[in-house]
Amino acid sequence: MNRYLIVGAGFSGAVIAERLAKNPDNFIVVIDEREHIGGNCFTERDSETNVMVHKYGPHIFNTDNIEVWNYIQEFCQMMPFVNRVKTIFNGNVYSMPINLHTINQFFEKTLNPTEAKDFIKSIADNTIDVPSNFEEQALKFIGKDLYEAFFYGYTKKQWGCEPTELPASILKRLPVRFNYDDNYYSNPYQGIPKDGYTAIFEKMLNAPNIKVNLNTKFDSKWDVREYDHIFYTGPIDSFFNYKYGRLSYRTVFFESSITNDDYQGNAVINYADPDVPFTRIHEHKHFTPWESHNKTIYFKEFSKETEEGDVPYYPKRLAQDLEKLVEYQKEVEKLDKFTFLGRLATYRYMDMHHVIAEALEIHRQFIKQ
């Protein structure tokens, strides 16, 4: 009997557990310090409205990886969903990501796609060759006016620092479109599980050779001698008791409200004005348009620096963070029978489909050993 310990019951840990459990000679223990499975993808129905709530913020599944798309559908019925994000700036509502409608509305023009491309080229900062930070990347892409309207204030609220301190790579996930496509994602496979995400994890972890222990915190002092291998998905700096210092994350918190009917008419609306303290409002009934609800629940989302006891969301990956990360990675290489995987354990920004793809590949490589 092979015994495995998996630290973390989010997608990284659940996928590894589900794959290992296919072999009846394996016994898998999954632990999580929270009181529930699912990590930040945890969903539950609100007791007053019966709306399915994404407790840690909206999660829309989207991928270009057919293997991942087929895999996730083994555990759920994925309903079609298009995320059409709106942004409020200076009293007007715009479509995001920036598209032809956004450009024409903002500049009060009626440009066609070719004219819009030429126009954006004319206002972009062509003096920037290789952008060294977020702000330069934006200025090179879209110019000063669009950057200051849609990205400067929102980004400063989201990340808690000047955009010049952030890597240029963050903005590469935000395309500019020269048509009227307002689908926030460009991946071909998109949807939301009909019964929420928690039901997926329940099915993944429902095997006789998987044991789940919640409210159980792991640290490097654990006696792991009884396990043949440990898959760790928690924060890499926490594992080593922050010996090289804390890696910086942003976290988010929410203010929820309930009202009748429909609050904002859309799932997600961003607030780009810097004097508005929250970054966005998400109204969760709109993530399940196949359901009908008389009441609605919505959340104002605020961003702040992660402190002890907070749930880390977004790795900032500033220069000083990456220096610390190198030292932590050296420590990982010294460990025997440990695999670090997932967003927190590798200190990377990863969407759900990236996490699942990584876990599937790690399992494939592991069983070849």
ABEGO torsion letter per residue (X at the ends): XBBBBBBEABAAAAAAAAAAAABAABBBBBBBABABBGEAABBBBBAAAGBBBBAAEBBBBBBABAAAAAAAAAABBBBBBBBBBBBBBGGBBBBOBBBAAAAAAAAGBBBBAAAAAAAAAAABBAABABBABAAAAAAAAAEAAAAAAAAAAAAAAAAGBBAAABBAAAAAABBBBABABABABABABBEBBAAEAAAAAAAAABBAABBBBBGBBBBAABBAAABABBBBABBAAAAAGGAAEBBBBBBBBBBBBBBBEBAAGBABBBBABAABABABBBBAAAABAABBBABBBBBBBBBBBBBBGBBBABBAGBAAAAAAAAAAAAAAAABBGBBBBEAAAAGBBBBAAAAAAAAAAAAAAAAAX
